[in-house]
């Protein structure tokens, strides 16, 4: 994945605001539910700040959505989506690149491809895993996953099915980017 542009930014800001408004929540109400400051949420909704993956996960969880659902972009009636049309998003803190491969309202399955740069990590709170069942499959290089206190070392071709919800950290201790696929089934 050599593409580095963020094709999801403005649409993501609109989606976050739209979800909040559809629920009749104030910025303060969302801030309280998500554990994200009101000022930061306001900047995110105006596309003046790019949230980290962890922040987006907290917002999605507050809405009762998966992270992928925040990136949802309708492709009406199309079973074929070209590589250039997959939404991309880059975490501003770690440069973690997220490509939404599959998401459909008619299926509980979600597929996401991740490229985690060398010497970077991204973490998600246990609350992000209450709505999903997840499997990670490493495509290239090595990935360390801290699932609560349990450490998993994965190499290319290895997969990990997640256990009960706990805080999770994905870490690339190597010198090359690590690519992996996350398969999610919404509960």
MARKEDO-632501 format. One line per field, with one value per atom (N, C-alpha, C): residue number from 0; atom name; residue in three letters; x, y, z. Coordinates in pm, whole numbers, always signed. Atoms other than C-alpha are relative to their C-alpha. Layout:
<rs>
num: [NUM; ...]
atomo: [CA; ...]
residuo: [ALA; ...]
x: [X; ...]
y: [Y; ...]
z: [Z; ...]
</rs>
This chain:
<rs>
num: [0; 0; 0; 1; 1; 1; 2; 2; 2; 3; 3; 3; 4; 4; 4; 5; 5; 5; 6; 6; 6; 7; 7; 7; 8; 8; 8; 9; 9; 9; 10; 10; 10; 11; 11; 11; 12; 12; 12; 13; 13; 13; 14; 14; 14; 15; 15; 15; 16; 16; 16; 17; 17; 17; 18; 18; 18; 19; 19; 19; 20; 20; 20; 21; 21; 21; 22; 22; 22; 23; 23; 23; 24; 24; 24; 25; 25; 25; 26; 26; 26; 27; 27; 27; 28; 28; 28; 29; 29; 29; 30; 30; 30; 31; 31; 31; 32; 32; 32; 33; 33; 33; 34; 34; 34; 35; 35; 35; 36; 36; 36; 37; 37; 37; 38; 38; 38; 39; 39; 39; 40; 40; 40; 41; 41; 41; 42; 42; 42; 43; 43; 43; 44; 44; 44; 45; 45; 45; 46; 46; 46; 47; 47; 47; 48; 48; 48; 49; 49; 49; 50; 50; 50; 51; 51; 51; 52; 52; 52; 53; 53; 53; 54; 54; 54; 55; 55; 55; 56; 56; 56; 57; 57; 57; 58; 58; 58; 59; 59; 59; 60; 60; 60; 61; 61; 61; 62; 62; 62; 63; 63; 63; 64; 64; 64; 65; 65; 65; 66; 66; 66; 67; 67; 67; 68; 68; 68; 69; 69; 69; 70; 70; 70; 71; 71; 71; 72; 72; 72; 73; 73; 73; 74; 74; 74; 75; 75; 75; 76; 76; 76; 77; 77; 77; 78; 78; 78; 79; 79; 79; 80; 80; 80; 81; 81; 81; 82; 82; 82; 83; 83; 83; 84; 84; 84; 85; 85; 85; 86; 86; 86; 87; 87; 87; 88; 88; 88; 89; 89; 89; 90; 90; 90; 91; 91; 91; 92; 92; 92; 93; 93; 93; 94; 94; 94; 95; 95; 95; 96; 96; 96; 97; 97; 97; 98; 98; 98; 99; 99; 99; 100; 100; 100; 101; 101; 101; 102; 102; 102; 103; 103; 103; 104; 104; 104; 105; 105; 105; 106; 106; 106; 107; 107; 107; 108; 108; 108; 109; 109; 109; 110; 110; 110; 111; 111; 111; 112; 112; 112; 113; 113; 113; 114; 114; 114; 115; 115; 115; 116; 116; 116; 117; 117; 117; 118; 118; 118; 119; 119; 119; 120; 120; 120; 121; 121; 121; 122; 122; 122; 123; 123; 123; 124; 124; 124; 125; 125; 125; 126; 126; 126; 127; 127; 127; 128; 128; 128; 129; 129; 129; 130; 130; 130; 131; 131; 131; 132; 132; 132; 133; 133; 133; 134; 134; 134; 135; 135; 135; 136; 136; 136; 137; 137; 137; 138; 138; 138; 139; 139; 139; 140; 140; 140; 141; 141; 141; 142; 142; 142; 143; 143; 143; 144; 144; 144; 145; 145; 145; 146; 146; 146; 147; 147; 147; 148; 148; 148; 149; 149; 149; 150; 150; 150; 151; 151; 151; 152; 152; 152; 153; 153; 153; 154; 154; 154; 155; 155; 155; 156; 156; 156; 157; 157; 157; 158; 158; 158; 159; 159; 159; 160; 160; 160; 161; 161; 161; 162; 162; 162; 163; 163; 163; 164; 164; 164; 165; 165; 165; 166; 166; 166; 167; 167; 167; 168; 168; 168; 169; 169; 169; 170; 170; 170; 171; 171; 171; 172; 172; 172; 173; 173; 173; 174; 174; 174; 175; 175; 175; 176; 176; 176; 177; 177; 177; 178; 178; 178; 179; 179; 179; 180; 180; 180; 181; 181; 181; 182; 182; 182; 183; 183; 183; 184; 184; 184; 185; 185; 185; 186; 186; 186]
atomo: [N; CA; C; N; CA; C; N; CA; C; N; CA; C; N; CA; C; N; CA; C; N; CA; C; N; CA; C; N; CA; C; N; CA; C; N; CA; C; N; CA; C; N; CA; C; N; CA; C; N; CA; C; N; CA; C; N; CA; C; N; CA; C; N; CA; C; N; CA; C; N; CA; C; N; CA; C; N; CA; C; N; CA; C; N; CA; C; N; CA; C; N; CA; C; N; CA; C; N; CA; C; N; CA; C; N; CA; C; N; CA; C; N; CA; C; N; CA; C; N; CA; C; N; CA; C; N; CA; C; N; CA; C; N; CA; C; N; CA; C; N; CA; C; N; CA; C; N; CA; C; N; CA; C; N; CA; C; N; CA; C; N; CA; C; N; CA; C; N; CA; C; N; CA; C; N; CA; C; N; CA; C; N; CA; C; N; CA; C; N; CA; C; N; CA; C; N; CA; C; N; CA; C; N; CA; C; N; CA; C; N; CA; C; N; CA; C; N; CA; C; N; CA; C; N; CA; C; N; CA; C; N; CA; C; N; CA; C; N; CA; C; N; CA; C; N; CA; C; N; CA; C; N; CA; C; N; CA; C; N; CA; C; N; CA; C; N; CA; C; N; CA; C; N; CA; C; N; CA; C; N; CA; C; N; CA; C; N; CA; C; N; CA; C; N; CA; C; N; CA; C; N; CA; C; N; CA; C; N; CA; C; N; CA; C; N; CA; C; N; CA; C; N; CA; C; N; CA; C; N; CA; C; N; CA; C; N; CA; C; N; CA; C; N; CA; C; N; CA; C; N; CA; C; N; CA; C; N; CA; C; N; CA; C; N; CA; C; N; CA; C; N; CA; C; N; CA; C; N; CA; C; N; CA; C; N; CA; C; N; CA; C; N; CA; C; N; CA; C; N; CA; C; N; CA; C; N; CA; C; N; CA; C; N; CA; C; N; CA; C; N; CA; C; N; CA; C; N; CA; C; N; CA; C; N; CA; C; N; CA; C; N; CA; C; N; CA; C; N; CA; C; N; CA; C; N; CA; C; N; CA; C; N; CA; C; N; CA; C; N; CA; C; N; CA; C; N; CA; C; N; CA; C; N; CA; C; N; CA; C; N; CA; C; N; CA; C; N; CA; C; N; CA; C; N; CA; C; N; CA; C; N; CA; C; N; CA; C; N; CA; C; N; CA; C; N; CA; C; N; CA; C; N; CA; C; N; CA; C; N; CA; C; N; CA; C; N; CA; C; N; CA; C; N; CA; C; N; CA; C; N; CA; C; N; CA; C; N; CA; C; N; CA; C; N; CA; C; N; CA; C; N; CA; C; N; CA; C; N; CA; C; N; CA; C; N; CA; C; N; CA; C; N; CA; C; N; CA; C; N; CA; C; N; CA; C; N; CA; C; N; CA; C; N; CA; C; N; CA; C; N; CA; C; N; CA; C; N; CA; C; N; CA; C; N; CA; C; N; CA; C; N; CA; C]
residuo: [UNK; UNK; UNK; UNK; UNK; UNK; UNK; UNK; UNK; UNK; UNK; UNK; UNK; UNK; UNK; UNK; UNK; UNK; UNK; UNK; UNK; UNK; UNK; UNK; UNK; UNK; UNK; UNK; UNK; UNK; UNK; UNK; UNK; UNK; UNK; UNK; UNK; UNK; UNK; UNK; UNK; UNK; UNK; UNK; UNK; UNK; UNK; UNK; UNK; UNK; UNK; UNK; UNK; UNK; UNK; UNK; UNK; UNK; UNK; UNK; UNK; UNK; UNK; UNK; UNK; UNK; UNK; UNK; UNK; UNK; UNK; UNK; UNK; UNK; UNK; UNK; UNK; UNK; UNK; UNK; UNK; UNK; UNK; UNK; UNK; UNK; UNK; UNK; UNK; UNK; UNK; UNK; UNK; UNK; UNK; UNK; UNK; UNK; UNK; UNK; UNK; UNK; UNK; UNK; UNK; UNK; UNK; UNK; UNK; UNK; UNK; UNK; UNK; UNK; UNK; UNK; UNK; UNK; UNK; UNK; UNK; UNK; UNK; UNK; UNK; UNK; UNK; UNK; UNK; UNK; UNK; UNK; UNK; UNK; UNK; UNK; UNK; UNK; UNK; UNK; UNK; UNK; UNK; UNK; UNK; UNK; UNK; UNK; UNK; UNK; UNK; UNK; UNK; UNK; UNK; UNK; UNK; UNK; UNK; UNK; UNK; UNK; UNK; UNK; UNK; UNK; UNK; UNK; UNK; UNK; UNK; UNK; UNK; UNK; UNK; UNK; UNK; UNK; UNK; UNK; UNK; UNK; UNK; UNK; UNK; UNK; UNK; UNK; UNK; UNK; UNK; UNK; UNK; UNK; UNK; UNK; UNK; UNK; UNK; UNK; UNK; UNK; UNK; UNK; UNK; UNK; UNK; UNK; UNK; UNK; UNK; UNK; UNK; UNK; UNK; UNK; UNK; UNK; UNK; UNK; UNK; UNK; UNK; UNK; UNK; UNK; UNK; UNK; UNK; UNK; UNK; UNK; UNK; UNK; UNK; UNK; UNK; UNK; UNK; UNK; UNK; UNK; UNK; UNK; UNK; UNK; UNK; UNK; UNK; UNK; UNK; UNK; UNK; UNK; UNK; UNK; UNK; UNK; UNK; UNK; UNK; UNK; UNK; UNK; UNK; UNK; UNK; UNK; UNK; UNK; UNK; UNK; UNK; UNK; UNK; UNK; UNK; UNK; UNK; UNK; UNK; UNK; UNK; UNK; UNK; UNK; UNK; UNK; UNK; UNK; UNK; UNK; UNK; UNK; UNK; UNK; UNK; UNK; UNK; UNK; UNK; UNK; UNK; UNK; UNK; UNK; UNK; UNK; UNK; UNK; UNK; UNK; UNK; UNK; UNK; UNK; UNK; UNK; UNK; UNK; UNK; UNK; UNK; UNK; UNK; UNK; UNK; UNK; UNK; UNK; UNK; UNK; UNK; UNK; UNK; UNK; UNK; UNK; UNK; UNK; UNK; UNK; UNK; UNK; UNK; UNK; UNK; UNK; UNK; UNK; UNK; UNK; UNK; UNK; UNK; UNK; UNK; UNK; UNK; UNK; UNK; UNK; UNK; UNK; UNK; UNK; UNK; UNK; UNK; UNK; UNK; UNK; UNK; UNK; UNK; UNK; UNK; UNK; UNK; UNK; UNK; UNK; UNK; UNK; UNK; UNK; UNK; UNK; UNK; UNK; UNK; UNK; UNK; UNK; UNK; UNK; UNK; UNK; UNK; UNK; UNK; UNK; UNK; UNK; UNK; UNK; UNK; UNK; UNK; UNK; UNK; UNK; UNK; UNK; UNK; UNK; UNK; UNK; UNK; UNK; UNK; UNK; UNK; UNK; UNK; UNK; UNK; UNK; UNK; UNK; UNK; UNK; UNK; UNK; UNK; UNK; UNK; UNK; UNK; UNK; UNK; UNK; UNK; UNK; UNK; UNK; UNK; UNK; UNK; UNK; UNK; UNK; UNK; UNK; UNK; UNK; UNK; UNK; UNK; UNK; UNK; UNK; UNK; UNK; UNK; UNK; UNK; UNK; UNK; UNK; UNK; UNK; UNK; UNK; UNK; UNK; UNK; UNK; UNK; UNK; UNK; UNK; UNK; UNK; UNK; UNK; UNK; UNK; UNK; UNK; UNK; UNK; UNK; UNK; UNK; UNK; UNK; UNK; UNK; UNK; UNK; UNK; UNK; UNK; UNK; UNK; UNK; UNK; UNK; UNK; UNK; UNK; UNK; UNK; UNK; UNK; UNK; UNK; UNK; UNK; UNK; UNK; UNK; UNK; UNK; UNK; UNK; UNK; UNK; UNK; UNK; UNK; UNK; UNK; UNK; UNK; UNK; UNK; UNK; UNK; UNK; UNK; UNK; UNK; UNK; UNK; UNK; UNK; UNK; UNK; UNK; UNK; UNK; UNK; UNK; UNK; UNK; UNK; UNK; UNK; UNK]
x: [+84; +0; +88; -87; +200; -78; +80; -87; -4; -4; -59; -109; +102; -353; -110; +111; -639; -127; +121; -956; -124; +116; -1180; -21; +3; -1106; -126; +120; -1386; -129; +120; -1645; -11; -1; -1541; -49; +46; -1593; -152; +144; -1941; -74; +63; -2022; -10; +0; -1925; -103; +100; -2133; -142; +132; -2426; -52; +41; -2431; -41; +32; -2429; -133; +124; -2705; -120; +111; -2920; -47; +35; -2912; -50; +42; -2993; +96; -99; -2671; +70; -85; -2483; +145; -142; -2106; +41; -29; -2090; -46; +53; -2307; +89; -90; -2082; +134; -127; -1772; -4; +15; -1901; -5; +14; -1995; +129; -118; -1673; +130; -124; -1422; +98; -79; -1299; -45; +37; -1288; -94; +95; -1562; +74; -79; -1301; +56; -55; -1138; -111; +112; -1474; -44; +38; -1561; +98; -101; -1232; -10; +15; -1286; -118; +121; -1638; +17; -26; -1510; +117; -115; -1224; +122; -116; -974; +106; -94; -811; -25; +11; -740; +14; -4; -825; +89; -77; -607; -96; +81; -728; -68; +57; -782; -118; +109; -995; -121; +112; -1203; -69; +58; -1254; -92; +84; -1388; -129; +119; -1625; -95; +83; -1749; -71; +59; -1807; -111; +105; -2006; -128; +116; -2234; -55; +42; -2261; +36; -45; -2076; +139; -139; -1762; +78; -85; -1467; -25; +25; -1533; -126; +126; -1887; +17; -26; -1747; +56; -61; -1565; -94; +92; -1869; -27; +32; -1917; -88; +94; -2219; +46; -25; -2150; -126; +132; -2508; +0; +22; -2576; +125; -122; -2211; +64; -71; -2059; +149; -139; -1731; +46; -58; -1523; +148; -139; -1194; +92; -99; -879; +7; -10; -868; -119; +121; -1218; -16; +6; -1147; +38; -36; -1155; +131; -128; -810; -1; -15; -730; +135; -130; -393; -8; -5; -354; +107; -97; -186; +113; -103; +11; +102; -89; +155; +24; -1; +105; -54; +69; -88; -99; +88; -273; -108; +116; -621; -74; +75; -790; -124; +126; -1157; -23; +14; -1186; -146; +139; -1539; -82; +99; -1835; -133; +132; -2198; -106; +110; -2519; -73; +69; -2645; +83; -87; -2354; +66; -68; -2204; +153; -143; -1855; +59; -78; -1602; +143; -140; -1254; +77; -83; -981; +145; -143; -620; +74; -76; -370; +147; -145; -14; +50; -53; +162; +149; -141; +493; +93; -99; +814; +2; -17; +854; -120; +123; +493; -96; +105; +198; -129; +132; -172; -82; +76; -400; -148; +144; -771; -51; +54; -975; -89; +84; -1164; -141; +136; -1491; -17; +8; -1407; -32; +17; -1440; -130; +125; -1779; -101; +99; -1971; +46; -59; -1744; +70; -91; -1560; +104; -106; -1221; +108; -115; -947; +99; -107; -612; +86; -84; -411; +116; -118; -54; +39; -39; +36; +150; -145; +396; +64; -83; +665; -57; +38; +597; -89; +93; +328; -8; +22; +310; -136; +132; -38; -5; +22; -88; -151; +143; -433; -15; -8; -467; +144; -136; -164; +66; -53; -119; +68; -80; +152; -4; +0; +119; +100; -96; +407; -44; +48; +282; +93; -77; +473; -92; +78; +361; -72; +82; +76; -67; +61; -7; -131; +126; -354; -31; +41; -500; -148; +141; -863; -3; +2; -933; -90; +74; -1060; -101; +96; -1295; +55; -46; -1281; +101; -102; -969; +72; -80; -742; +98; -86; -540; +97; -102; -216; +61; -66; -84; +134; -131; +292; +88; -98; +548; +138; -134; +894; +106; -95; +1056; +47; -57; +1240; -78; +83; +982; -146; +143; +608; -58; +72; +382; -139; +134; +71; -81; +88; -223; -145; +144; -592; -74; +88; -853; -137; +134; -1170; -87; +90; -1456; -138; +141; -1798; -72; +80; -2045; -98; +93; -2250; -137]
y: [-117; +0; +123; -116; +295; +131; -121; +542; +61; -61; +795; +104; -102; +1024; -47; +28; +1043; +34; -24; +998; +4; +8; +970; +125; -113; +1297; +83; -85; +1539; -80; +83; +1261; -53; +49; +1128; +108; -110; +1469; +16; -11; +1490; -116; +119; +1136; +11; -12; +1203; +102; -102; +1521; -52; +52; +1352; -101; +99; +1063; +68; -72; +1303; +72; -74; +1520; -92; +95; +1218; -53; +47; +1115; +114; -115; +1467; +30; -22; +1478; +133; -119; +1795; -46; +33; +1808; -47; +40; +1785; -141; +135; +1474; -106; +94; +1302; -5; -5; +1418; -87; +80; +1259; -149; +142; +930; -59; +51; +903; +19; -28; +1037; +80; -87; +1291; +143; -137; +1664; +62; -72; +1885; +83; -82; +2114; -86; +89; +1821; -49; +45; +1690; +109; -111; +2034; +15; -10; +2049; -116; +118; +1696; +20; -18; +1778; +109; -106; +2090; -35; +49; +1886; +90; -84; +2116; -81; +89; +1826; -141; +139; +1473; -88; +81; +1230; -123; +124; +934; -119; +122; +577; -26; +23; +550; +95; -96; +867; -39; +44; +746; -123; +119; +414; +37; -44; +591; +67; -65; +800; -106; +107; +494; -79; +77; +303; +78; -82; +594; -6; +10; +568; -142; +139; +190; -54; +41; +151; -59; +42; -22; +114; -101; +185; +7; +4; +71; +75; -66; +207; +152; -143; +558; +34; -22; +517; -42; +52; +376; +102; -83; +514; -86; +79; +392; -17; +32; +222; -75; +53; +170; -112; +112; -171; -56; +46; -235; -110; +109; -570; +9; -17; -467; +141; -128; -190; -5; -5; -99; +48; -35; -59; +150; -146; +315; +62; -52; +354; -41; +37; +195; +121; -114; +463; -24; +4; +536; +103; -96; +702; -24; +10; +776; +65; -51; +819; +110; -111; +1159; -20; +20; +1036; -106; +114; +703; -24; +24; +719; -138; +127; +392; +25; -18; +350; -106; +87; +200; +5; +10; +79; -85; +72; -18; -87; +93; -330; -39; +44; -447; +42; -35; -313; +7; +2; -379; -4; +4; -311; -133; +129; -649; -117; +106; -844; +46; -38; -850; +1; +9; -897; +135; -117; -613; -46; +30; -636; +131; -119; -379; -44; +24; -378; +114; -98; -202; -8; -6; -88; +78; -62; -17; +26; -34; +170; -60; +51; +51; +82; -61; +123; +85; -71; +238; -96; +81; +118; +81; -62; +188; -86; +71; +100; +33; -16; +52; -48; +41; +32; -123; +120; -282; +28; -35; -99; -11; +10; -107; -141; +140; -486; -62; +55; -527; -30; +17; -504; -94; +75; -728; -127; +114; -1056; +22; -44; -1005; -106; +84; -1201; +88; -73; -1053; -102; +85; -1210; +84; -76; -1087; -37; +21; -1045; +9; -14; -927; +52; -38; -885; -50; +48; -914; +102; -84; -782; -53; +36; -782; +53; -42; -773; -26; +12; -705; +1; +17; -835; -8; -7; -719; -23; +32; -870; -109; +109; -1142; +55; -43; -1089; -108; +90; -1244; +52; -34; -1242; -71; +58; -1295; +33; -20; -1339; -13; +8; -1339; -135; +120; -1588; -40; +33; -1609; +76; -69; -1523; -15; +1; -1443; +31; -25; -1474; +61; -69; -1231; -70; +57; -1345; +104; -95; -1155; +142; -138; -773; +40; -57; -617; +110; -101; -325; -72; +64; -406; +102; -82; -264; -81; +57; -342; +71; -63; -285; -64; +45; -309; +39; -25; -343; -12; +24; -414; +127; -111; -200; +25; -12; -247; +11; -4; -172; -141; +126; -453; +17; -3; -527; -115; +104; -715; +31; -13; -775; -26; +18; -735; -40; +47; -939; +15; -31; -824; -54; +37; -976; +79; -79; -736; -93; +84; -892; +61]
z: [+0; +0; +0; +6; -119; -3; +3; -144; +139; -131; +135; +22; -18; +77; +95; -90; +325; -77; +78; +121; +88; -87; +425; +85; -93; +613; +4; -4; +515; +19; -14; +483; +143; -138; +823; +95; -84; +983; -10; +21; +829; +64; -56; +938; +153; -147; +1301; +45; -34; +1311; -27; +36; +1134; +101; -100; +1381; +129; -124; +1673; -12; +20; +1530; -12; +15; +1437; +136; -134; +1802; +89; -79; +1921; +114; -105; +2125; -21; +6; +2207; -9; -3; +2170; +140; -137; +2548; +31; -20; +2547; -64; +67; +2294; +74; -72; +2482; +125; -122; +2802; -31; +36; +2633; -58; +70; +2430; +79; -72; +2681; -84; +86; +2425; +30; -38; +2499; -103; +84; +2362; -105; +94; +2203; -113; +103; +2020; -93; +84; +1898; -96; +85; +1765; -116; +106; +1572; -99; +87; +1437; -93; +81; +1317; -106; +97; +1140; -92; +78; +985; +20; -34; +1159; +74; -68; +1346; -50; +43; +1237; +123; -121; +1517; -17; +3; +1609; -8; +7; +1567; +135; -132; +1943; +27; -18; +1948; -84; +86; +1653; +58; -60; +1828; +116; -112; +2138; -50; +57; +1923; -56; +58; +1733; +109; -110; +2057; +67; -59; +2200; -83; +89; +1896; -11; +15; +1928; -137; +133; +1597; +7; +13; +1487; -63; +61; +1373; -150; +145; +1015; -38; +32; +1029; -11; +13; +1077; -138; +131; +745; -113; +100; +569; -109; +115; +223; -90; +78; +33; -143; +140; -296; -45; +27; -404; -104; +90; -555; -66; +64; -640; +81; -66; -556; -25; +35; -718; +39; -37; -561; -38; +46; -730; +112; -103; -522; +22; -12; -594; +73; -63; -445; +147; -142; -105; +84; -86; +164; +73; -71; +309; +110; -108; +635; +66; -66; +796; +138; -136; +1171; +7; -1; +1226; +100; -103; +1528; -41; +27; +1404; -148; +145; +1024; -36; +24; +1057; -114; +115; +724; +0; -7; +719; -132; +126; +400; +27; -20; +430; -123; +111; +211; -21; +14; +285; +121; -101; +478; -72; +62; +396; +108; -97; +581; -4; +12; +457; +53; -51; +611; +129; -124; +961; -12; +21; +811; -42; +40; +786; -23; +27; +631; -13; +1; +685; -18; +14; +566; +69; -77; +790; -39; +10; +732; +120; -120; +1060; -21; +24; +1015; +105; -95; +1182; +128; -132; +1552; +44; -38; +1591; +67; -61; +1795; +4; -11; +1812; +97; -102; +2102; -4; -5; +2149; +135; -130; +2471; -14; -2; +2568; -53; +44; +2497; -151; +146; +2124; -46; +39; +2126; +51; -52; +2296; -110; +107; +1967; -111; +112; +1758; +45; -13; +1719; -108; +91; +1553; -17; +33; +1379; -76; +69; +1268; -74; +83; +984; -53; +40; +925; -143; +140; +556; -20; +17; +587; +128; -113; +852; +131; -133; +1225; +71; -75; +1457; +142; -140; +1836; +40; -49; +1984; +150; -144; +2353; +21; -26; +2440; +151; -146; +2798; +41; -45; +2973; -85; +82; +2709; -125; +115; +2448; -107; +115; +2101; -102; +105; +1849; -127; +124; +1495; -115; +122; +1170; -120; +124; +807; -6; +10; +764; +129; -129; +1136; +17; -31; +1261; +147; -140; +1600; +8; -31; +1704; +140; -128; +1986; +99; -112; +2324; +49; -57; +2555; -9; +14; +2529; +107; -88; +2679; -79; +69; +2601; -92; +99; +2288; -57; +65; +2151; -113; +116; +1802; -13; +3; +1779; -107; +98; +1500; +53; -53; +1656; -108; +107; +1319; -70; +78; +1065; -129; +121; +785; +40; -30; +770; +13; -17; +886; -61; +59; +680; +56; -52; +824; -35; +27; +766; +131; -114; +1036; -54; +35; +988; +125; -111; +1209; -32; +12; +1263; +108; -95; +1422; +69; -79; +1701; +3]
</rs>
